[in-house]
Amino acid sequence: MRAREIRRRYHFTRPSDIERVLKAKNIQVVRFPLKGRVKEMIVFNIVGLPLSVERDSREVHELLAHALGHYLLHAGNQPFSHLDKDRVVAWQWEHQAWDFAYELLMPADTLGRLLQQTLSDADLGEHFQVSEEFFRKRMEAFREECAGRVESTLLTVAEI
């Protein structure tokens, strides 16, 4: 819901629109020599991206959408999300931040409409201007969402 709200409020239509949202939220983006599994980090209103990621690339927009998800959904908690005692909470926050990014960059209603047309995965990825990996993960999440809705509908029908 939060991603849809951001899409409406900021007239978000393409991944590069994330820059406008970050500016409105007073979030600064800086480059760091991040290593290992850390692909981005957010502390207060500063997003750190690795030096190795190309500026204005699809990956940058995806990482920024993920960081914005953390900022909007978990404000004030980011520095503490990976403490050993909070592994379950950290996993939940990661999942929520990626779900936010998926909906922001590939909204379910648009995706569902386009899937009714016989477009290839490559064409869909180009339409949304996302990387292959992001597209693949979004499609997995979308299928889970759809399966959950069907299951919920079946349960409701069975109760009648």
Backbone as JSON, one array per atom type, in Angstrom:
{
  "sequence": "MRAREIRRRYHFTRPSDIERVLKAKNIQVVRFPLKGRVKEMIVFNIVGLPLSVERDSREVHELLAHALGHYLLHAGNQPFSHLDKDRVVAWQWEHQAWDFAYELLMPADTLGRLLQQTLSDADLGEHFQVSEEFFRKRMEAFREECAGRVESTLLTVAEI",
  "N": [[0.82, -1.19, 0.0], [1.95, 1.21, 0.76], [3.84, 1.7, -1.24], [2.18, 2.06, -3.46], [0.93, 4.39, -2.67], [3.1, 6.19, -2.72], [3.66, 6.09, -5.45], [1.35, 7.34, -6.48], [1.34, 9.88, -5.15], [3.76, 11.08, -5.96], [3.65, 10.97, -8.69], [4.84, 8.77, -9.95], [6.25, 7.08, -12.53], [8.33, 5.85, -13.87], [11.47, 4.14, -13.24], [13.57, 6.06, -12.79], [12.25, 8.12, -11.57], [12.53, 7.83, -8.91], [14.51, 9.45, -7.92], [13.28, 11.95, -7.64], [11.5, 11.41, -5.58], [13.27, 10.77, -3.46], [14.53, 13.24, -3.16], [12.37, 14.85, -2.35], [11.86, 13.68, 0.09], [14.09, 14.36, 1.42], [16.38, 12.73, 1.35], [19.65, 11.74, 1.13], [22.04, 10.51, -1.22], [24.95, 8.68, -1.12], [28.2, 7.47, -2.06], [29.92, 4.53, -1.13], [32.71, 2.41, -0.27], [31.5, -0.34, -0.23], [31.51, -3.73, 0.82], [31.35, -7.32, 0.41], [28.25, -8.94, 1.15], [26.65, -6.73, 1.43], [24.76, -4.49, -0.28], [23.58, -2.05, -0.29], [23.03, 0.58, 2.06], [21.23, 2.18, 4.69], [21.12, 4.9, 6.79], [19.55, 6.86, 9.0], [18.78, 9.62, 7.13], [20.4, 9.05, 4.96], [21.49, 7.3, 2.21], [23.66, 4.76, 1.44], [25.49, 3.67, -1.29], [27.26, 1.17, -3.18], [30.52, 1.83, -4.56], [30.97, 0.5, -6.89], [28.65, 0.25, -8.43], [27.02, 1.38, -11.31], [26.15, 4.75, -11.9], [22.81, 5.9, -12.24], [21.96, 3.46, -13.25], [19.96, 0.49, -13.82], [20.2, -1.18, -11.62], [20.94, 0.62, -9.61], [18.57, 2.12, -9.32], [16.89, 0.1, -8.39], [18.13, -0.64, -5.97], [17.89, 1.79, -4.62], [15.1, 1.99, -4.44], [14.6, -0.15, -2.75], [15.99, 0.72, -0.44], [14.49, 3.02, 0.09], [12.12, 1.8, 0.78], [12.88, 0.63, 3.26], [13.35, 3.03, 4.65], [10.81, 4.27, 4.71], [9.18, 2.31, 5.85], [10.47, 1.3, 8.1], [11.53, 3.31, 9.69], [14.06, 4.78, 11.65], [15.04, 2.41, 12.67], [16.94, 1.16, 11.11], [19.87, 1.01, 11.58], [20.05, -1.04, 13.42], [19.19, -3.43, 12.46], [20.55, -5.8, 11.88], [21.51, -7.14, 14.11], [22.49, -10.0, 15.98], [20.48, -11.02, 17.71], [18.2, -10.17, 16.51], [17.6, -11.46, 14.1], [15.31, -12.64, 12.88], [13.52, -10.49, 12.76], [15.07, -8.78, 11.16], [15.11, -10.26, 8.77], [12.39, -10.16, 8.13], [12.1, -7.4, 7.75], [13.78, -7.01, 5.55], [12.42, -8.5, 3.62], [9.99, -7.04, 3.51], [10.97, -4.55, 2.61], [11.94, -5.25, 0.07], [9.54, -6.11, -1.09], [8.2, -3.67, -1.14], [9.87, -2.29, -2.96], [9.45, -3.89, -5.24], [6.73, -3.43, -5.78], [6.78, -0.69, -6.16], [8.42, -0.33, -8.44], [7.45, -2.21, -10.25], [4.42, -2.31, -10.47], [1.69, -4.26, -9.24], [-0.89, -4.16, -10.44], [-0.42, -3.11, -13.01], [1.44, -4.97, -13.93], [-0.11, -7.32, -13.91], [-2.01, -6.65, -15.88], [-0.34, -6.4, -18.14], [0.64, -8.99, -18.31], [-1.5, -10.34, -19.33], [-1.4, -9.79, -21.95], [0.53, -11.16, -24.57], [3.39, -10.85, -23.92], [6.92, -11.19, -23.96], [9.25, -12.24, -21.37], [11.55, -10.69, -21.53], [10.59, -8.43, -22.89], [8.77, -7.48, -21.0], [10.52, -6.91, -18.88], [11.98, -4.85, -20.08], [9.93, -2.99, -20.43], [9.39, -2.24, -17.77], [11.89, -1.38, -17.08], [13.86, -2.74, -15.52], [16.36, -4.84, -13.97], [17.35, -8.19, -15.0], [17.51, -9.97, -12.83], [16.04, -8.64, -10.8], [13.56, -8.56, -12.09], [13.0, -11.33, -12.27], [12.82, -12.04, -9.53], [10.7, -10.39, -8.77], [8.64, -11.49, -10.27], [8.42, -14.01, -9.06], [7.54, -13.22, -6.51], [5.15, -12.0, -7.26], [3.68, -14.16, -8.27], [3.38, -15.62, -5.9], [1.8, -13.79, -4.47], [-0.51, -13.79, -6.05], [-1.28, -16.5, -5.83], [-1.82, -16.55, -3.12], [-4.05, -14.83, -3.04], [-5.9, -16.29, -4.54], [-6.13, -18.58, -2.94], [-7.17, -17.39, -0.62], [-9.61, -16.47, -1.61], [-10.8, -18.92, -2.26], [-11.07, -20.0, 0.3], [-12.91, -18.2, 1.38], [-15.13, -18.62, -0.3], [-15.61, -21.3, 0.34], [-16.49, -21.01, 2.93], [-18.99, -19.97, 2.61]],
  "CA": [[0.0, 0.0, 0.0], [2.82, 2.39, 0.85], [4.44, 1.92, -2.57], [1.13, 2.63, -4.32], [0.75, 5.77, -2.21], [4.24, 6.95, -3.25], [3.46, 6.19, -6.9], [0.32, 8.36, -6.72], [1.72, 11.19, -4.63], [4.89, 11.66, -6.7], [3.47, 10.72, -10.12], [5.93, 7.84, -10.24], [5.93, 6.27, -13.7], [9.51, 5.12, -14.34], [12.43, 3.99, -12.14], [14.36, 7.26, -12.5], [11.45, 9.01, -10.73], [12.96, 7.64, -7.52], [15.32, 10.62, -7.55], [12.35, 12.99, -7.21], [10.97, 11.0, -4.27], [14.35, 10.93, -2.49], [14.73, 14.68, -2.94], [11.23, 15.32, -1.57], [12.0, 13.12, 1.44], [15.38, 14.85, 1.92], [17.28, 11.59, 1.5], [20.87, 11.92, 0.35], [22.68, 9.28, -1.68], [26.41, 8.79, -1.16], [28.89, 6.25, -2.48], [30.85, 3.96, -0.16], [33.37, 1.17, -0.72], [30.83, -1.45, 0.44], [32.06, -5.04, 0.45], [30.59, -8.48, 0.85], [26.86, -9.05, 0.72], [25.95, -5.45, 1.59], [24.65, -3.79, -1.57], [23.21, -0.69, 0.05], [22.74, 0.76, 3.48], [20.57, 3.44, 4.97], [21.2, 5.34, 8.17], [18.79, 8.11, 9.09], [18.33, 10.02, 5.8], [21.51, 8.88, 4.03], [21.59, 5.98, 1.58], [24.99, 4.45, 0.93], [25.56, 2.71, -2.39], [28.65, 0.79, -3.47], [31.21, 2.55, -5.63], [31.01, -0.33, -8.1], [27.39, 0.3, -9.17], [26.96, 2.51, -12.23], [25.16, 5.78, -11.62], [21.62, 5.87, -13.11], [21.72, 2.13, -13.81], [18.76, -0.18, -13.3], [20.52, -1.68, -10.29], [20.89, 1.75, -8.67], [17.16, 2.43, -9.04], [16.35, -0.99, -7.59], [18.68, -0.5, -4.61], [17.29, 2.98, -4.01], [13.72, 1.65, -4.11], [14.7, -1.0, -1.56], [16.36, 1.58, 0.69], [13.33, 3.86, 0.39], [11.2, 0.93, 1.52], [13.33, 0.62, 4.66], [13.18, 4.37, 5.22], [9.4, 4.56, 4.95], [8.52, 1.27, 6.64], [11.22, 0.94, 9.32], [12.27, 4.52, 10.06], [14.69, 4.8, 12.95], [15.5, 1.1, 13.09], [17.87, 0.57, 10.16], [21.21, 0.61, 12.05], [20.0, -2.14, 14.36], [18.45, -4.53, 11.87], [21.31, -7.04, 11.69], [22.04, -7.7, 15.34], [22.21, -11.42, 16.05], [19.22, -11.34, 18.38], [17.08, -9.69, 15.7], [17.68, -12.04, 12.76], [13.96, -12.82, 12.31], [13.02, -9.15, 12.44], [15.87, -8.3, 10.03], [14.63, -10.95, 7.58], [11.08, -9.6, 7.81], [12.29, -6.05, 7.21], [14.33, -7.15, 4.2], [11.32, -8.96, 2.77], [9.08, -5.91, 3.34], [11.62, -3.53, 1.79], [11.94, -5.72, -1.31], [8.15, -6.05, -1.57], [7.97, -2.26, -1.44], [10.59, -1.98, -4.2], [8.77, -4.58, -6.33], [5.47, -2.73, -6.09], [7.11, 0.65, -6.64], [8.99, -0.37, -9.79], [6.65, -3.1, -11.1], [3.15, -2.42, -9.74], [0.94, -5.49, -9.51], [-2.01, -3.97, -11.37], [0.16, -2.97, -14.36], [2.04, -6.26, -14.27], [-1.21, -8.24, -14.24], [-2.56, -6.26, -17.17], [0.62, -6.72, -19.2], [0.76, -10.45, -18.43], [-2.62, -10.82, -20.15], [-0.9, -9.7, -23.32], [1.55, -12.21, -24.68], [4.72, -10.25, -23.98], [8.01, -12.03, -23.43], [9.87, -11.74, -20.14], [12.48, -9.62, -21.91], [9.79, -7.24, -23.18], [8.24, -6.98, -19.73], [11.65, -6.31, -18.17], [12.26, -3.58, -20.74], [8.84, -2.08, -20.13], [9.57, -1.72, -16.42], [13.26, -0.9, -16.97], [14.49, -3.38, -14.36], [17.34, -5.87, -14.3], [16.8, -9.55, -15.11], [17.38, -10.55, -11.49], [14.92, -7.97, -10.14], [12.37, -9.03, -12.78], [12.76, -12.73, -11.86], [12.36, -12.06, -8.13], [9.36, -9.77, -8.72], [7.69, -12.46, -10.8], [8.22, -15.01, -8.01], [6.7, -12.59, -5.48], [3.82, -11.78, -7.85], [3.0, -15.46, -8.31], [2.99, -15.93, -4.52], [0.68, -12.9, -4.15], [-1.69, -14.3, -6.78], [-1.66, -17.77, -5.22], [-2.43, -16.21, -1.83], [-5.38, -14.27, -3.29], [-6.76, -17.4, -4.98], [-6.37, -19.39, -1.75], [-8.06, -16.62, 0.25], [-10.92, -16.48, -2.26], [-11.34, -20.27, -2.11], [-11.48, -20.14, 1.69], [-14.12, -17.4, 1.56], [-16.19, -19.33, -1.0], [-15.89, -22.52, 1.11], [-17.22, -20.62, 4.14], [-20.37, -19.61, 2.23]],
  "C": [[0.87, 1.25, 0.0], [3.45, 2.72, -0.5], [3.42, 2.54, -3.51], [0.89, 4.09, -3.95], [1.87, 6.66, -2.76], [4.09, 7.13, -4.75], [2.45, 7.29, -7.22], [0.81, 9.75, -6.34], [2.8, 11.87, -5.48], [4.82, 11.4, -8.2], [4.6, 9.85, -10.66], [5.55, 6.96, -11.41], [7.11, 5.47, -14.23], [10.55, 5.1, -13.22], [13.23, 5.25, -11.81], [13.57, 8.28, -11.67], [11.81, 8.88, -9.25], [13.77, 8.83, -7.03], [14.43, 11.74, -7.01], [11.79, 12.67, -5.81], [12.03, 11.2, -3.19], [14.57, 12.4, -2.16], [13.6, 15.23, -2.07], [11.31, 14.86, -0.12], [13.31, 13.55, 2.11], [16.34, 13.71, 2.24], [18.46, 11.8, 0.57], [21.44, 10.56, -0.04], [24.18, 9.54, -1.77], [26.98, 7.44, -1.57], [29.89, 5.83, -1.42], [31.55, 2.76, -0.77], [32.78, -0.03, 0.04], [31.39, -2.77, -0.07], [31.15, -6.14, 0.95], [29.18, -8.46, 0.32], [26.1, -7.73, 0.79], [25.96, -4.7, 0.26], [24.18, -2.36, -1.4], [22.98, -0.63, 1.55], [22.04, 2.09, 3.65], [20.67, 3.71, 6.47], [20.6, 6.73, 8.21], [18.33, 8.5, 7.68], [19.46, 9.96, 4.76], [21.52, 7.44, 3.53], [23.01, 5.83, 1.06], [24.92, 3.38, -0.14], [27.01, 2.36, -2.65], [29.23, 1.61, -4.62], [31.11, 1.81, -6.96], [29.74, -0.26, -8.96], [27.34, 1.55, -10.03], [25.84, 3.47, -11.86], [24.04, 5.7, -12.66], [21.38, 4.52, -13.78], [20.42, 1.56, -13.23], [19.0, -0.65, -11.87], [20.47, -0.56, -9.26], [19.44, 2.07, -8.32], [16.53, 1.36, -8.17], [16.84, -0.91, -6.15], [18.09, 0.7, -3.89], [15.83, 2.73, -3.62], [13.67, 0.78, -2.85], [15.03, -0.17, -0.32], [15.2, 2.5, 1.08], [12.27, 3.06, 1.14], [11.59, 0.84, 2.99], [13.04, 1.96, 5.33], [11.72, 4.62, 5.59], [8.73, 3.56, 5.88], [9.17, 1.02, 7.99], [12.02, 2.11, 9.85], [12.79, 4.44, 11.5], [15.3, 3.49, 13.38], [16.62, 0.52, 12.22], [19.21, 0.18, 10.76], [21.22, -0.64, 12.92], [19.43, -3.42, 13.75], [19.24, -5.83, 11.76], [22.01, -7.53, 12.96], [21.62, -9.16, 15.43], [20.85, -11.74, 16.66], [18.0, -10.95, 17.56], [17.07, -10.28, 14.29], [16.31, -12.2, 12.11], [13.39, -11.48, 11.91], [13.76, -8.6, 11.23], [15.39, -8.96, 8.74], [13.28, -10.39, 7.16], [11.21, -8.21, 7.19], [12.85, -6.1, 5.8], [13.22, -7.54, 3.23], [10.35, -7.81, 2.49], [9.68, -4.84, 2.44], [11.67, -3.96, 0.33], [10.53, -5.72, -1.88], [7.77, -4.62, -1.94], [8.62, -1.9, -2.78], [9.91, -2.64, -5.4], [7.52, -3.82, -6.75], [5.74, -1.33, -6.64], [7.55, 0.61, -8.1], [8.18, -1.23, -10.77], [5.29, -3.32, -10.43], [2.31, -3.61, -10.2], [-0.18, -5.28, -10.52], [-1.5, -3.85, -12.81], [0.74, -4.29, -14.82], [0.96, -7.26, -14.67], [-1.82, -7.94, -15.59], [-1.63, -6.66, -18.32], [0.8, -8.23, -19.39], [-0.38, -11.05, -19.24], [-2.31, -10.69, -21.63], [0.2, -10.75, -23.42], [2.93, -11.6, -24.91], [5.75, -11.22, -23.41], [8.52, -11.43, -22.13], [10.81, -10.58, -20.44], [11.73, -8.33, -22.2], [9.21, -6.63, -21.91], [9.34, -6.29, -18.92], [12.01, -4.96, -18.75], [11.18, -2.55, -20.44], [9.04, -1.42, -18.76], [10.96, -1.16, -16.16], [13.95, -1.42, -15.71], [15.46, -4.44, -14.85], [16.66, -7.24, -14.38], [16.57, -10.17, -13.74], [16.18, -9.96, -10.75], [13.61, -8.48, -10.76], [12.01, -10.45, -12.32], [12.21, -12.8, -10.44], [10.97, -11.45, -7.99], [8.32, -10.76, -9.22], [7.41, -13.56, -9.79], [7.28, -14.46, -6.94], [5.28, -12.39, -6.0], [3.03, -13.08, -7.89], [2.54, -15.87, -6.91], [1.79, -15.08, -4.1], [-0.61, -13.44, -4.79], [-2.19, -15.61, -6.17], [-2.34, -17.52, -3.87], [-3.84, -15.65, -1.99], [-6.35, -15.36, -3.71], [-7.12, -18.26, -3.78], [-7.34, -18.7, -0.82], [-9.47, -16.62, -0.3], [-11.58, -17.84, -2.1], [-11.82, -20.5, -0.68], [-12.77, -19.38, 1.93], [-15.3, -18.09, 0.9], [-16.58, -20.57, -0.22], [-16.69, -22.2, 2.37], [-18.68, -20.32, 3.84], [-21.18, -20.84, 2.13]]
}
